[in-house]
Amino acid sequence: MRNHLCFMSVAAAIAMSSLTAFAEAPGITVAALKGPSGIGMVRLFESPPQGAEGTSLVLVAVASADLMTAKLVSGEYEAGVLPVNVAAKLYNSGIGIKLAAIVGNGMLSFLGSGDPLASVAELKGRQVNVAGQGATPDYLFRKLLKAAGMDLEKDIRLDYSLPYAEAAIALASGKIEYAILPEPFATMAKMQNPKLHPLMDLSSQWTKLTGQASYPMTAFVVSAKLAAEKPQAVKALMEAYAASIAWVVANPGAAGALVEKHDLGLKAAIAAKAIPSSAYAFVEAGAARPAVEALLGAFLELAPASVGGKLPGDGFYLSTR
Protein backbone atom coordinates (compact mmCIF):
# COMPACT_ATOMS: atom_id res chain seq x y z
CA MET A 1 0.00 0.00 0.00
CA ARG A 2 1.29 3.49 -0.79
CA ASN A 3 2.29 5.67 2.13
CA HIS A 4 -0.34 8.24 1.19
CA LEU A 5 -3.52 6.61 -0.06
CA CYS A 6 -5.62 9.12 -1.98
CA PHE A 7 -9.15 8.03 -1.15
CA MET A 8 -10.75 9.34 -4.32
CA SER A 9 -8.76 6.84 -6.40
CA VAL A 10 -9.52 3.75 -4.33
CA ALA A 11 -11.77 1.23 -6.03
CA ALA A 12 -15.12 0.75 -4.31
CA ALA A 13 -14.79 -3.03 -4.29
CA ILE A 14 -12.40 -4.83 -1.95
CA ALA A 15 -9.72 -6.93 -3.63
CA MET A 16 -9.75 -10.69 -3.12
CA SER A 17 -6.42 -10.49 -1.27
CA SER A 18 -8.09 -8.27 1.32
CA LEU A 19 -10.88 -10.78 1.80
CA THR A 20 -8.34 -13.51 2.45
CA ALA A 21 -6.60 -11.37 5.03
CA PHE A 22 -9.87 -10.82 6.87
CA ALA A 23 -10.58 -14.54 6.84
CA GLU A 24 -7.31 -15.10 8.65
CA ALA A 25 -8.35 -12.78 11.49
CA PRO A 26 -12.04 -13.42 12.21
CA GLY A 27 -13.92 -11.45 14.80
CA ILE A 28 -12.03 -8.13 14.62
CA THR A 29 -14.26 -5.58 16.34
CA VAL A 30 -14.20 -2.20 14.60
CA ALA A 31 -16.09 0.75 16.09
CA ALA A 32 -17.48 3.90 14.53
CA LEU A 33 -18.56 6.98 16.43
CA LYS A 34 -22.17 7.93 15.90
CA GLY A 35 -22.41 11.27 14.15
CA PRO A 36 -20.19 12.78 11.45
CA SER A 37 -17.10 10.77 12.41
CA GLY A 38 -18.88 7.50 11.69
CA ILE A 39 -20.23 8.40 8.28
CA GLY A 40 -17.07 7.45 6.42
CA MET A 41 -17.35 3.87 7.68
CA VAL A 42 -21.01 3.40 6.74
CA ARG A 43 -20.32 1.30 3.65
CA LEU A 44 -18.70 -1.32 5.88
CA PHE A 45 -21.86 -1.45 8.00
CA GLU A 46 -23.93 -2.09 4.88
CA SER A 47 -21.58 -4.57 3.20
CA PRO A 48 -19.00 -5.97 5.63
CA PRO A 49 -16.15 -7.71 3.81
CA GLN A 50 -16.77 -11.44 3.83
CA GLY A 51 -14.22 -14.11 4.69
CA ALA A 52 -14.37 -17.77 3.85
CA GLU A 53 -16.27 -18.49 7.07
CA GLY A 54 -18.62 -15.50 6.98
CA THR A 55 -18.33 -11.93 8.20
CA SER A 56 -14.91 -11.40 9.68
CA LEU A 57 -15.45 -7.85 10.90
CA VAL A 58 -17.75 -6.98 13.79
CA LEU A 59 -18.97 -3.42 13.23
CA VAL A 60 -20.36 -1.46 16.16
CA ALA A 61 -21.60 2.12 16.50
CA VAL A 62 -20.63 3.97 19.67
CA ALA A 63 -22.43 6.98 21.11
CA SER A 64 -19.46 8.90 22.51
CA ALA A 65 -15.70 9.28 22.35
CA ASP A 66 -15.52 8.49 26.07
CA LEU A 67 -17.15 5.10 25.55
CA MET A 68 -14.97 4.45 22.50
CA THR A 69 -11.90 5.24 24.58
CA ALA A 70 -12.92 2.90 27.38
CA LYS A 71 -13.57 0.01 24.99
CA LEU A 72 -10.26 0.51 23.18
CA VAL A 73 -8.39 0.65 26.47
CA SER A 74 -10.05 -2.56 27.68
CA GLY A 75 -9.28 -4.34 24.41
CA GLU A 76 -12.95 -5.00 23.65
CA TYR A 77 -12.53 -2.97 20.46
CA GLU A 78 -9.48 -3.56 18.28
CA ALA A 79 -9.96 -0.59 15.99
CA GLY A 80 -11.95 2.61 16.15
CA VAL A 81 -12.19 6.33 15.54
CA LEU A 82 -11.03 9.00 17.99
CA PRO A 83 -10.24 12.70 18.12
CA VAL A 84 -6.55 13.11 17.33
CA ASN A 85 -5.59 14.48 20.75
CA VAL A 86 -7.40 11.66 22.56
CA ALA A 87 -5.48 9.09 20.51
CA ALA A 88 -2.21 10.83 21.36
CA LYS A 89 -3.05 10.98 25.06
CA LEU A 90 -3.86 7.27 25.15
CA TYR A 91 -0.59 6.41 23.46
CA ASN A 92 1.39 8.67 25.80
CA SER A 93 -0.36 7.00 28.73
CA GLY A 94 1.02 3.61 27.70
CA ILE A 95 -2.08 2.26 25.95
CA GLY A 96 -1.15 0.01 23.03
CA ILE A 97 -2.71 1.81 20.10
CA LYS A 98 -1.38 3.09 16.81
CA LEU A 99 -2.63 5.86 14.56
CA ALA A 100 -3.38 4.15 11.25
CA ALA A 101 -4.80 7.06 9.27
CA ILE A 102 -6.49 10.42 9.42
CA VAL A 103 -10.04 9.94 8.19
CA GLY A 104 -11.41 13.45 8.66
CA ASN A 105 -9.74 16.80 8.09
CA GLY A 106 -10.76 20.30 9.11
CA MET A 107 -14.50 20.84 8.90
CA LEU A 108 -15.08 23.72 11.28
CA SER A 109 -17.10 26.74 10.19
CA PHE A 110 -17.05 30.19 11.77
CA LEU A 111 -20.65 31.18 11.17
CA GLY A 112 -22.66 34.36 11.50
CA SER A 113 -24.97 36.55 9.47
CA GLY A 114 -22.81 39.69 9.33
CA ASP A 115 -19.99 40.91 7.15
CA PRO A 116 -16.96 38.75 6.39
CA LEU A 117 -13.95 39.05 8.70
CA ALA A 118 -10.39 39.25 7.44
CA SER A 119 -8.91 37.67 10.55
CA VAL A 120 -9.66 36.64 14.12
CA ALA A 121 -8.15 39.94 15.30
CA GLU A 122 -11.36 41.67 14.21
CA LEU A 123 -13.22 39.83 16.97
CA LYS A 124 -11.70 41.97 19.72
CA GLY A 125 -14.38 42.79 22.29
CA ARG A 126 -16.88 40.28 20.88
CA GLN A 127 -18.31 37.00 22.15
CA VAL A 128 -17.94 33.75 20.22
CA ASN A 129 -19.68 30.51 21.06
CA VAL A 130 -17.23 27.63 20.76
CA ALA A 131 -19.00 24.29 21.00
CA GLY A 132 -16.64 21.67 22.34
CA GLN A 133 -14.55 23.01 25.19
CA GLY A 134 -11.28 21.11 25.43
CA ALA A 135 -11.69 19.66 21.93
CA THR A 136 -10.19 20.56 18.55
CA PRO A 137 -12.50 23.55 17.84
CA ASP A 138 -11.49 25.12 21.15
CA TYR A 139 -7.72 24.70 20.96
CA LEU A 140 -7.44 25.45 17.26
CA PHE A 141 -9.37 28.70 17.66
CA ARG A 142 -7.44 29.73 20.76
CA LYS A 143 -4.16 29.06 18.95
CA LEU A 144 -5.28 31.34 16.09
CA LEU A 145 -6.32 34.04 18.57
CA LYS A 146 -2.98 33.93 20.38
CA ALA A 147 -1.08 34.04 17.10
CA ALA A 148 -3.03 37.20 16.22
CA GLY A 149 -1.91 38.82 19.46
CA MET A 150 -5.22 38.49 21.27
CA ASP A 151 -5.35 38.27 25.06
CA LEU A 152 -7.70 35.36 25.70
CA GLU A 153 -8.70 36.76 29.09
CA LYS A 154 -9.28 40.38 28.08
CA ASP A 155 -9.80 40.78 24.35
CA ILE A 156 -12.52 38.22 23.64
CA ARG A 157 -15.26 36.27 25.40
CA LEU A 158 -15.36 32.58 24.58
CA ASP A 159 -18.66 30.95 25.52
CA TYR A 160 -18.69 27.18 25.98
CA SER A 161 -22.15 26.93 27.52
CA LEU A 162 -23.96 25.39 24.55
CA PRO A 163 -23.32 21.95 23.05
CA TYR A 164 -23.16 21.60 19.27
CA ALA A 165 -26.86 21.08 18.52
CA GLU A 166 -28.03 23.83 20.87
CA ALA A 167 -25.43 26.25 19.53
CA ALA A 168 -26.69 25.62 15.99
CA ILE A 169 -30.25 26.40 17.07
CA ALA A 170 -29.22 29.50 19.01
CA LEU A 171 -27.20 30.83 16.09
CA ALA A 172 -30.00 30.19 13.61
CA SER A 173 -32.52 32.01 15.83
CA GLY A 174 -30.26 35.01 16.35
CA LYS A 175 -29.71 34.42 20.07
CA ILE A 176 -25.94 34.36 19.57
CA GLU A 177 -23.90 36.31 17.03
CA TYR A 178 -21.04 33.96 16.22
CA ALA A 179 -20.40 30.25 16.58
CA ILE A 180 -17.71 27.80 15.60
CA LEU A 181 -19.43 24.59 14.56
CA PRO A 182 -18.28 21.32 12.99
CA GLU A 183 -20.33 19.40 10.48
CA PRO A 184 -23.15 18.46 10.38
CA PHE A 185 -24.12 21.17 12.88
CA ALA A 186 -22.94 23.98 10.61
CA THR A 187 -25.16 22.58 7.87
CA MET A 188 -28.07 22.25 10.30
CA ALA A 189 -27.72 25.89 11.32
CA LYS A 190 -27.64 27.09 7.71
CA MET A 191 -30.66 24.96 6.84
CA GLN A 192 -32.61 26.71 9.62
CA ASN A 193 -31.40 30.19 8.68
CA PRO A 194 -30.19 30.74 5.08
CA LYS A 195 -28.72 34.11 6.08
CA LEU A 196 -25.94 32.34 7.97
CA HIS A 197 -22.64 31.96 6.15
CA PRO A 198 -18.94 31.44 6.96
CA LEU A 199 -17.48 34.78 8.00
CA MET A 200 -13.88 33.64 7.67
CA ASP A 201 -11.99 30.56 6.60
CA LEU A 202 -10.39 28.94 9.64
CA SER A 203 -8.54 26.44 7.46
CA SER A 204 -6.76 29.15 5.47
CA GLN A 205 -5.78 30.93 8.68
CA TRP A 206 -4.43 27.66 10.06
CA THR A 207 -2.47 27.16 6.84
CA LYS A 208 -0.93 30.63 7.12
CA LEU A 209 0.09 29.88 10.70
CA THR A 210 1.41 26.33 10.34
CA GLY A 211 2.07 25.74 6.65
CA GLN A 212 -0.23 22.72 6.77
CA ALA A 213 -2.98 22.39 4.18
CA SER A 214 -5.54 21.48 6.83
CA TYR A 215 -5.90 20.27 10.40
CA PRO A 216 -6.83 16.67 11.19
CA MET A 217 -10.05 16.16 13.14
CA THR A 218 -10.50 12.40 13.26
CA ALA A 219 -8.04 9.52 13.60
CA PHE A 220 -8.51 5.85 12.83
CA VAL A 221 -6.59 3.80 15.39
CA VAL A 222 -5.85 0.10 15.74
CA SER A 223 -4.51 -1.88 18.65
CA ALA A 224 -0.77 -2.39 18.64
CA LYS A 225 -1.37 -6.08 19.30
CA LEU A 226 -3.53 -6.48 16.22
CA ALA A 227 -1.06 -4.53 14.09
CA ALA A 228 1.80 -6.77 15.25
CA GLU A 229 0.00 -10.10 14.99
CA LYS A 230 -2.19 -9.56 11.91
CA PRO A 231 -0.57 -6.88 9.74
CA GLN A 232 -2.25 -8.13 6.56
CA ALA A 233 -5.66 -7.97 8.21
CA VAL A 234 -4.97 -4.38 9.30
CA LYS A 235 -3.85 -3.51 5.78
CA ALA A 236 -7.02 -5.02 4.36
CA LEU A 237 -9.15 -3.18 6.89
CA MET A 238 -7.52 0.09 5.91
CA GLU A 239 -8.18 -0.61 2.24
CA ALA A 240 -11.81 -1.35 3.02
CA TYR A 241 -12.17 1.82 5.07
CA ALA A 242 -10.55 3.94 2.36
CA ALA A 243 -12.90 2.45 -0.21
CA SER A 244 -15.88 3.20 2.03
CA ILE A 245 -14.83 6.84 2.35
CA ALA A 246 -14.38 7.12 -1.42
CA TRP A 247 -17.88 5.74 -1.93
CA VAL A 248 -19.41 8.07 0.68
CA VAL A 249 -17.84 11.15 -0.90
CA ALA A 250 -19.00 10.10 -4.37
CA ASN A 251 -22.52 9.12 -3.26
CA PRO A 252 -23.72 11.48 -0.50
CA GLY A 253 -27.42 10.75 -1.05
CA ALA A 254 -27.04 6.98 -0.85
CA ALA A 255 -24.60 7.32 2.02
CA GLY A 256 -27.04 9.49 3.94
CA ALA A 257 -29.71 6.83 3.61
CA LEU A 258 -27.33 4.21 5.00
CA VAL A 259 -26.36 6.47 7.90
CA GLU A 260 -29.99 6.60 9.00
CA LYS A 261 -30.56 2.90 8.26
CA HIS A 262 -27.65 1.85 10.48
CA ASP A 263 -28.49 4.31 13.26
CA LEU A 264 -25.27 6.28 13.04
CA GLY A 265 -26.81 9.27 14.74
CA LEU A 266 -28.05 11.44 11.85
CA LYS A 267 -31.11 11.63 9.63
CA ALA A 268 -30.51 10.82 5.97
CA ALA A 269 -31.24 14.30 4.61
CA ILE A 270 -28.90 16.06 7.05
CA ALA A 271 -26.09 13.53 6.55
CA ALA A 272 -26.36 13.76 2.76
CA LYS A 273 -26.27 17.55 2.79
CA ALA A 274 -23.34 17.67 5.24
CA ILE A 275 -21.10 15.11 3.50
CA PRO A 276 -19.73 17.48 0.80
CA SER A 277 -18.58 19.90 3.53
CA SER A 278 -17.21 17.29 5.91
CA ALA A 279 -13.66 16.91 4.53
CA TYR A 280 -13.52 13.11 4.69
CA ALA A 281 -10.11 11.82 3.75
CA PHE A 282 -7.88 8.81 4.14
CA VAL A 283 -4.30 9.84 4.80
CA GLU A 284 -2.03 7.14 6.17
CA ALA A 285 -0.16 7.86 9.36
CA GLY A 286 3.26 8.56 7.87
CA ALA A 287 1.95 11.16 5.43
CA ALA A 288 -0.35 12.66 8.06
CA ARG A 289 2.30 13.08 10.75
CA PRO A 290 3.29 16.73 10.00
CA ALA A 291 -0.35 17.88 10.15
CA VAL A 292 -0.99 15.78 13.25
CA GLU A 293 2.00 17.27 15.06
CA ALA A 294 1.01 20.81 14.08
CA LEU A 295 -2.42 20.31 15.64
CA LEU A 296 -1.09 18.51 18.71
CA GLY A 297 1.34 21.38 19.15
CA ALA A 298 -1.60 23.71 19.81
CA PHE A 299 -2.97 21.33 22.45
CA LEU A 300 0.50 20.98 23.97
CA GLU A 301 0.98 24.74 24.19
CA LEU A 302 -2.42 25.49 25.72
CA ALA A 303 -3.12 22.36 27.78
CA PRO A 304 -0.26 19.85 27.86
CA ALA A 305 -2.27 17.25 29.79
CA SER A 306 -4.75 17.02 26.91
CA VAL A 307 -2.18 15.09 24.84
CA GLY A 308 -0.27 13.42 27.66
CA GLY A 309 2.37 16.11 28.08
CA LYS A 310 4.38 15.54 24.91
CA LEU A 311 4.18 14.79 21.23
CA PRO A 312 3.89 11.04 20.67
CA GLY A 313 6.97 9.35 19.26
CA ASP A 314 7.57 7.21 16.20
CA GLY A 315 5.76 4.22 17.67
CA PHE A 316 2.46 6.08 17.55
CA TYR A 317 2.38 6.06 13.76
CA LEU A 318 1.51 2.78 12.07
CA SER A 319 3.71 1.75 9.18
CA THR A 320 2.19 -0.54 6.56
CA ARG A 321 5.41 -0.99 4.59
C-alpha positions in Angstrom: 0.0 0.0 0.0 1.3 3.5 -0.8 2.3 5.7 2.1 -0.3 8.2 1.2 -3.5 6.6 -0.1 -5.6 9.1 -2.0 -9.1 8.0 -1.1 -10.8 9.3 -4.3 -8.8 6.8 -6.4 -9.5 3.7 -4.3 -11.8 1.2 -6.0 -15.1 0.8 -4.3 -14.8 -3.0 -4.3 -12.4 -4.8 -1.9 -9.7 -6.9 -3.6 -9.7 -10.7 -3.1 -6.4 -10.5 -1.3 -8.1 -8.3 1.3 -10.9 -10.8 1.8 -8.3 -13.5 2.4 -6.6 -11.4 5.0 -9.9 -10.8 6.9 -10.6 -14.5 6.8 -7.3 -15.1 8.6 -8.4 -12.8 11.5 -12.0 -13.4 12.2 -13.9 -11.5 14.8 -12.0 -8.1 14.6 -14.3 -5.6 16.3 -14.2 -2.2 14.6 -16.1 0.7 16.1 -17.5 3.9 14.5 -18.6 7.0 16.4 -22.2 7.9 15.9 -22.4 11.3 14.1 -20.2 12.8 11.5 -17.1 10.8 12.4 -18.9 7.5 11.7 -20.2 8.4 8.3 -17.1 7.5 6.4 -17.4 3.9 7.7 -21.0 3.4 6.7 -20.3 1.3 3.6 -18.7 -1.3 5.9 -21.9 -1.4 8.0 -23.9 -2.1 4.9 -21.6 -4.6 3.2 -19.0 -6.0 5.6 -16.1 -7.7 3.8 -16.8 -11.4 3.8 -14.2 -14.1 4.7 -14.4 -17.8 3.9 -16.3 -18.5 7.1 -18.6 -15.5 7.0 -18.3 -11.9 8.2 -14.9 -11.4 9.7 -15.5 -7.8 10.9 -17.7 -7.0 13.8 -19.0 -3.4 13.2 -20.4 -1.5 16.2 -21.6 2.1 16.5 -20.6 4.0 19.7 -22.4 7.0 21.1 -19.5 8.9 22.5 -15.7 9.3 22.3 -15.5 8.5 26.1 -17.1 5.1 25.6 -15.0 4.4 22.5 -11.9 5.2 24.6 -12.9 2.9 27.4 -13.6 0.0 25.0 -10.3 0.5 23.2 -8.4 0.6 26.5 -10.0 -2.6 27.7 -9.3 -4.3 24.4 -12.9 -5.0 23.7 -12.5 -3.0 20.5 -9.5 -3.6 18.3 -10.0 -0.6 16.0 -12.0 2.6 16.2 -12.2 6.3 15.5 -11.0 9.0 18.0 -10.2 12.7 18.1 -6.6 13.1 17.3 -5.6 14.5 20.7 -7.4 11.7 22.6 -5.5 9.1 20.5 -2.2 10.8 21.4 -3.0 11.0 25.1 -3.9 7.3 25.2 -0.6 6.4 23.5 1.4 8.7 25.8 -0.4 7.0 28.7 1.0 3.6 27.7 -2.1 2.3 26.0 -1.2 0.0 23.0 -2.7 1.8 20.1 -1.4 3.1 16.8 -2.6 5.9 14.6 -3.4 4.1 11.2 -4.8 7.1 9.3 -6.5 10.4 9.4 -10.0 9.9 8.2 -11.4 13.4 8.7 -9.7 16.8 8.1 -10.8 20.3 9.1 -14.5 20.8 8.9 -15.1 23.7 11.3 -17.1 26.7 10.2 -17.0 30.2 11.8 -20.7 31.2 11.2 -22.7 34.4 11.5 -25.0 36.5 9.5 -22.8 39.7 9.3 -20.0 40.9 7.1 -17.0 38.7 6.4 -14.0 39.1 8.7 -10.4 39.3 7.4 -8.9 37.7 10.6 -9.7 36.6 14.1 -8.2 39.9 15.3 -11.4 41.7 14.2 -13.2 39.8 17.0 -11.7 42.0 19.7 -14.4 42.8 22.3 -16.9 40.3 20.9 -18.3 37.0 22.1 -17.9 33.8 20.2 -19.7 30.5 21.1 -17.2 27.6 20.8 -19.0 24.3 21.0 -16.6 21.7 22.3 -14.5 23.0 25.2 -11.3 21.1 25.4 -11.7 19.7 21.9 -10.2 20.6 18.5 -12.5 23.6 17.8 -11.5 25.1 21.1 -7.7 24.7 21.0 -7.4 25.4 17.3 -9.4 28.7 17.7 -7.4 29.7 20.8 -4.2 29.1 18.9 -5.3 31.3 16.1 -6.3 34.0 18.6 -3.0 33.9 20.4 -1.1 34.0 17.1 -3.0 37.2 16.2 -1.9 38.8 19.5 -5.2 38.5 21.3 -5.3 38.3 25.1 -7.7 35.4 25.7 -8.7 36.8 29.1 -9.3 40.4 28.1 -9.8 40.8 24.3 -12.5 38.2 23.6 -15.3 36.3 25.4 -15.4 32.6 24.6 -18.7 31.0 25.5 -18.7 27.2 26.0 -22.2 26.9 27.5 -24.0 25.4 24.5 -23.3 21.9 23.0 -23.2 21.6 19.3 -26.9 21.1 18.5 -28.0 23.8 20.9 -25.4 26.3 19.5 -26.7 25.6 16.0 -30.3 26.4 17.1 -29.2 29.5 19.0 -27.2 30.8 16.1 -30.0 30.2 13.6 -32.5 32.0 15.8 -30.3 35.0 16.4 -29.7 34.4 20.1 -25.9 34.4 19.6 -23.9 36.3 17.0 -21.0 34.0 16.2 -20.4 30.3 16.6 -17.7 27.8 15.6 -19.4 24.6 14.6 -18.3 21.3 13.0 -20.3 19.4 10.5 -23.2 18.5 10.4 -24.1 21.2 12.9 -22.9 24.0 10.6 -25.2 22.6 7.9 -28.1 22.2 10.3 -27.7 25.9 11.3 -27.6 27.1 7.7 -30.7 25.0 6.8 -32.6 26.7 9.6 -31.4 30.2 8.7 -30.2 30.7 5.1 -28.7 34.1 6.1 -25.9 32.3 8.0 -22.6 32.0 6.2 -18.9 31.4 7.0 -17.5 34.8 8.0 -13.9 33.6 7.7 -12.0 30.6 6.6 -10.4 28.9 9.6 -8.5 26.4 7.5 -6.8 29.2 5.5 -5.8 30.9 8.7 -4.4 27.7 10.1 -2.5 27.2 6.8 -0.9 30.6 7.1 0.1 29.9 10.7 1.4 26.3 10.3 2.1 25.7 6.7 -0.2 22.7 6.8 -3.0 22.4 4.2 -5.5 21.5 6.8 -5.9 20.3 10.4 -6.8 16.7 11.2 -10.1 16.2 13.1 -10.5 12.4 13.3 -8.0 9.5 13.6 -8.5 5.8 12.8 -6.6 3.8 15.4 -5.9 0.1 15.7 -4.5 -1.9 18.6 -0.8 -2.4 18.6 -1.4 -6.1 19.3 -3.5 -6.5 16.2 -1.1 -4.5 14.1 1.8 -6.8 15.2 0.0 -10.1 15.0 -2.2 -9.6 11.9 -0.6 -6.9 9.7 -2.2 -8.1 6.6 -5.7 -8.0 8.2 -5.0 -4.4 9.3 -3.8 -3.5 5.8 -7.0 -5.0 4.4 -9.2 -3.2 6.9 -7.5 0.1 5.9 -8.2 -0.6 2.2 -11.8 -1.4 3.0 -12.2 1.8 5.1 -10.6 3.9 2.4 -12.9 2.4 -0.2 -15.9 3.2 2.0 -14.8 6.8 2.4 -14.4 7.1 -1.4 -17.9 5.7 -1.9 -19.4 8.1 0.7 -17.8 11.2 -0.9 -19.0 10.1 -4.4 -22.5 9.1 -3.3 -23.7 11.5 -0.5 -27.4 10.8 -1.0 -27.0 7.0 -0.9 -24.6 7.3 2.0 -27.0 9.5 3.9 -29.7 6.8 3.6 -27.3 4.2 5.0 -26.4 6.5 7.9 -30.0 6.6 9.0 -30.6 2.9 8.3 -27.7 1.8 10.5 -28.5 4.3 13.3 -25.3 6.3 13.0 -26.8 9.3 14.7 -28.1 11.4 11.8 -31.1 11.6 9.6 -30.5 10.8 6.0 -31.2 14.3 4.6 -28.9 16.1 7.0 -26.1 13.5 6.6 -26.4 13.8 2.8 -26.3 17.6 2.8 -23.3 17.7 5.2 -21.1 15.1 3.5 -19.7 17.5 0.8 -18.6 19.9 3.5 -17.2 17.3 5.9 -13.7 16.9 4.5 -13.5 13.1 4.7 -10.1 11.8 3.8 -7.9 8.8 4.1 -4.3 9.8 4.8 -2.0 7.1 6.2 -0.2 7.9 9.4 3.3 8.6 7.9 2.0 11.2 5.4 -0.4 12.7 8.1 2.3 13.1 10.7 3.3 16.7 10.0 -0.4 17.9 10.1 -1.0 15.8 13.2 2.0 17.3 15.1 1.0 20.8 14.1 -2.4 20.3 15.6 -1.1 18.5 18.7 1.3 21.4 19.2 -1.6 23.7 19.8 -3.0 21.3 22.4 0.5 21.0 24.0 1.0 24.7 24.2 -2.4 25.5 25.7 -3.1 22.4 27.8 -0.3 19.8 27.9 -2.3 17.2 29.8 -4.7 17.0 26.9 -2.2 15.1 24.8 -0.3 13.4 27.7 2.4 16.1 28.1 4.4 15.5 24.9 4.2 14.8 21.2 3.9 11.0 20.7 7.0 9.3 19.3 7.6 7.2 16.2 5.8 4.2 17.7 2.5 6.1 17.5 2.4 6.1 13.8 1.5 2.8 12.1 3.7 1.8 9.2 2.2 -0.5 6.6 5.4 -1.0 4.6 
